[in-house]
Amino acid sequence: MFCPECGIEERHSNQFCRACGSDLRRVRSAVESPDTITASAVSARDEIGRAIAAKIRETRTAEADVPARRQERDAQSVGCIGRG
């Protein structure tokens, strides 16, 4: 975390900035409990990830079906040739 007053990085859980003495408790509590906009962004990111994963599964399933459909089509065309 960085001090909002002087910009120095505070790596420890100090209540006050070691450089300028600013009270860091409000900043630390704000960082630890995100607001509704941040929570909404996290939720949207998760939802997008799930949608992309579903689309990938759908695409892989469709690709796996292609050889089976080709075999079926080829078998039907062979049957048509023999009938002529």
PLY file of the C-alpha trace (Angstrom):
ply
format ascii 1.0
element vertex 84
property float x
property float y
property float z
element edge 83
property int vertex1
property int vertex2
end_header
0.00 0.00 0.00
1.13 3.56 -0.65
0.59 6.56 1.59
-1.95 8.90 -0.06
-0.12 11.96 1.31
3.56 11.40 0.50
3.45 8.35 -1.79
5.90 6.20 0.15
5.23 2.46 0.08
4.10 1.01 3.40
4.74 -2.73 3.44
3.85 -3.23 7.09
0.49 -2.81 8.82
1.37 0.51 10.43
-1.37 2.83 11.65
0.62 5.87 10.56
2.96 6.56 7.65
6.58 6.27 8.73
7.60 9.18 6.47
4.93 11.85 6.98
2.83 10.56 9.89
-0.50 10.43 8.00
-3.20 8.20 9.45
-3.33 5.06 7.28
-6.19 3.28 9.06
-8.90 4.66 6.75
-6.88 3.81 3.67
-6.12 0.32 4.93
-9.79 -0.37 5.77
-10.86 0.88 2.31
-8.35 -1.41 0.63
-9.44 -4.41 2.71
-13.18 -3.96 2.01
-13.82 -3.11 -1.66
-16.75 -0.94 -2.68
-19.73 -2.11 -4.74
-18.15 -1.04 -8.04
-15.07 -3.14 -7.38
-17.20 -6.09 -6.29
-19.30 -5.71 -9.45
-16.16 -5.70 -11.62
-14.91 -8.88 -9.95
-18.30 -10.52 -10.47
-18.36 -9.47 -14.14
-14.84 -10.83 -14.67
-15.88 -14.18 -13.19
-19.02 -14.30 -15.33
-17.05 -13.53 -18.49
-14.58 -16.30 -17.62
-17.41 -18.80 -17.21
-18.98 -17.73 -20.53
-15.67 -18.11 -22.37
-15.10 -21.54 -20.83
-18.59 -22.63 -21.92
-17.95 -21.42 -25.47
-14.64 -23.33 -25.59
-16.40 -26.52 -24.43
-19.12 -25.97 -27.03
-16.54 -25.50 -29.80
-14.59 -28.60 -28.77
-17.76 -30.67 -28.71
-18.71 -29.44 -32.20
-15.21 -30.22 -33.49
-15.39 -33.73 -32.01
-18.71 -34.31 -33.81
-17.30 -33.39 -37.25
-15.45 -36.72 -37.89
-18.52 -38.70 -36.84
-20.70 -36.72 -39.25
-18.16 -37.22 -42.04
-18.14 -40.97 -41.48
-21.92 -41.03 -41.50
-22.05 -38.96 -44.70
-19.41 -41.13 -46.37
-21.25 -44.30 -45.42
-24.44 -42.90 -46.91
-22.71 -41.88 -50.15
-21.13 -45.34 -50.49
-24.57 -46.87 -50.07
-25.94 -44.61 -52.83
-23.16 -45.61 -55.25
-23.86 -49.30 -54.77
-27.57 -48.84 -55.50
-27.11 -47.25 -58.91
0 1
1 2
2 3
3 4
4 5
5 6
6 7
7 8
8 9
9 10
10 11
11 12
12 13
13 14
14 15
15 16
16 17
17 18
18 19
19 20
20 21
21 22
22 23
23 24
24 25
25 26
26 27
27 28
28 29
29 30
30 31
31 32
32 33
33 34
34 35
35 36
36 37
37 38
38 39
39 40
40 41
41 42
42 43
43 44
44 45
45 46
46 47
47 48
48 49
49 50
50 51
51 52
52 53
53 54
54 55
55 56
56 57
57 58
58 59
59 60
60 61
61 62
62 63
63 64
64 65
65 66
66 67
67 68
68 69
69 70
70 71
71 72
72 73
73 74
74 75
75 76
76 77
77 78
78 79
79 80
80 81
81 82
82 83
